[in-house]
Amino acid sequence: MPRDADDFFGRIVNQTTFLMVGTVEPRKGHALALDAFSQLWRNGYNFNLVVIGKKGWLVDDLADRMSACSKDGSKFFWFQGASDEFLEKAYLSCSCLLAASEAEGFGLPLIEASFHNLPVLARDIAVFREVAGDAALYFDGSSAEGLIAGVQRWVRQRELNEIPEPTDMDAMSWRQSAEALLDQLEI
């Protein structure tokens, strides 16, 4: 874990903090999230945005922007070399998983969030609906405004204690997943 990890977690634990997990790639929605949260911060919202994931391909400009945003005193944090222990603590310390991908093969962070009882705000795409069902809130990912509206709705619902229960996700075991695949393949 980074040597300043305890300071970081102490700083965010009692604040509304959104977590994104995964390699920074064009389809993962980091640019959309940064656009939306930049507007929220300019409008006086005091939310944190934490990104845990290494720099991927075709994101040099975005990576430069993310690095510039994560200066001391910022509400944006980017951790590129996080250990499993650090990731575990992030799932336990943050308020909500933000899944902003435009396209996804599966969406493992949603399942990880469920295992940690971390609420989920996800882009409204088919794979996230398949994985999370009614155990997540969804946002229109066609613009930063759609994500802003989703964040604001999530905060209102949290205040009313109406956030979908993340542990209601129907996560399959490896065996169940393999059996379902074999059934589909008719083997």
RAWOJO-V867031 format. One record per pair of residues at least 6 apart in sequence whose ideal C-beta (glycine too) atoms are under 7 Angstrom apart, sorted by the first residue. I is the first residue (numbers start at 1). J is the second residue. D is the distance in Angstrom with one decimal. If there is no record, write none. Layout:
BEGIN
I;J;D
I;J;D
END
This chain:
BEGIN
1;83;5.6
1;85;5.5
1;86;4.7
2;86;7.0
5;86;6.1
8;77;6.9
9;89;6.0
9;93;5.0
12;48;5.2
12;93;6.0
12;94;7.0
13;93;5.3
15;46;6.8
15;48;5.6
16;47;4.8
16;95;5.0
16;155;6.7
17;47;7.0
17;48;4.0
17;50;6.0
17;94;4.5
17;95;5.0
18;47;6.3
18;48;6.9
18;49;5.2
18;94;6.8
18;95;6.7
18;96;5.2
18;98;4.4
19;50;5.0
19;90;5.7
19;94;3.9
19;97;5.3
19;98;6.5
20;30;6.7
20;33;6.2
20;51;4.7
20;98;5.1
20;100;6.6
21;52;5.1
21;53;6.3
21;87;7.0
21;109;4.2
22;28;5.6
22;53;4.8
22;109;6.2
23;53;4.8
23;54;5.6
23;56;4.3
24;30;5.2
24;51;7.0
24;53;5.4
24;55;5.3
24;56;5.2
24;59;5.3
24;62;6.7
24;63;6.4
25;56;4.0
25;57;6.5
25;59;6.5
26;58;5.5
26;59;6.4
27;101;6.0
27;102;4.7
27;103;5.1
28;100;6.9
28;101;5.1
29;100;2.8
29;101;5.2
29;102;6.1
29;123;6.3
29;141;6.6
30;51;6.4
30;62;6.2
30;66;7.0
31;62;5.4
32;100;5.6
32;141;6.4
32;144;6.1
32;147;5.9
33;49;6.4
33;98;6.2
33;100;5.0
33;147;6.6
34;65;6.6
34;66;6.6
34;69;6.6
35;144;4.1
36;144;4.2
36;147;3.9
36;148;4.9
36;151;6.9
37;47;6.8
37;49;4.7
37;76;6.9
39;144;6.1
39;148;6.0
40;47;6.1
40;148;6.1
40;151;6.6
41;75;5.9
47;75;6.5
48;75;4.9
48;77;6.8
49;75;6.6
49;76;5.1
50;77;4.7
50;90;6.3
50;94;6.2
51;66;6.9
51;78;4.7
52;79;4.9
52;82;4.7
52;87;5.8
52;90;5.9
54;80;4.8
55;63;4.8
55;80;6.3
66;78;5.0
67;78;7.0
69;76;4.4
70;76;5.2
70;77;5.7
70;78;4.8
79;86;6.8
91;112;6.3
91;113;6.5
91;116;3.9
91;118;5.5
92;116;5.9
94;118;6.5
96;118;6.8
96;119;4.9
96;120;6.9
96;121;5.4
96;154;6.2
97;109;5.9
97;110;6.9
97;113;3.9
97;118;5.3
97;120;4.8
98;121;5.4
99;107;6.3
99;109;6.1
99;110;5.8
99;120;6.3
99;122;4.0
99;123;6.3
99;128;6.0
100;123;5.3
100;141;6.4
100;147;6.9
101;123;6.2
102;141;6.7
103;125;7.0
104;125;6.8
104;127;4.8
104;128;6.9
106;127;6.7
106;131;6.8
107;127;5.7
107;128;5.6
107;131;4.7
110;120;5.6
110;122;6.7
110;128;6.6
110;131;5.1
110;132;5.2
110;136;6.9
110;169;6.8
111;131;6.8
111;169;6.6
111;171;5.0
113;120;5.2
113;166;5.7
114;135;6.7
114;166;4.7
114;167;5.8
114;169;4.1
114;171;6.0
117;166;5.8
117;167;5.6
118;166;5.9
119;163;4.8
119;166;5.3
120;132;5.8
120;135;6.9
120;136;3.8
120;166;5.6
121;136;6.9
121;137;5.1
121;139;6.3
121;150;5.7
121;151;6.8
121;154;4.9
122;128;4.2
122;132;6.1
122;136;4.8
122;138;5.6
123;139;6.2
123;141;3.8
124;138;4.1
124;139;6.4
124;140;6.1
124;141;6.6
128;136;6.8
131;169;6.8
132;169;5.5
133;169;6.8
133;170;6.9
134;164;5.9
134;168;6.8
135;164;5.1
135;165;6.2
135;166;5.5
135;168;4.1
135;169;4.4
136;164;5.8
137;150;6.8
137;153;6.7
137;154;5.3
137;157;6.8
137;164;6.1
139;146;5.6
139;147;5.4
139;149;6.7
139;150;2.6
140;146;3.4
141;147;6.6
157;163;5.3
172;180;6.7
END
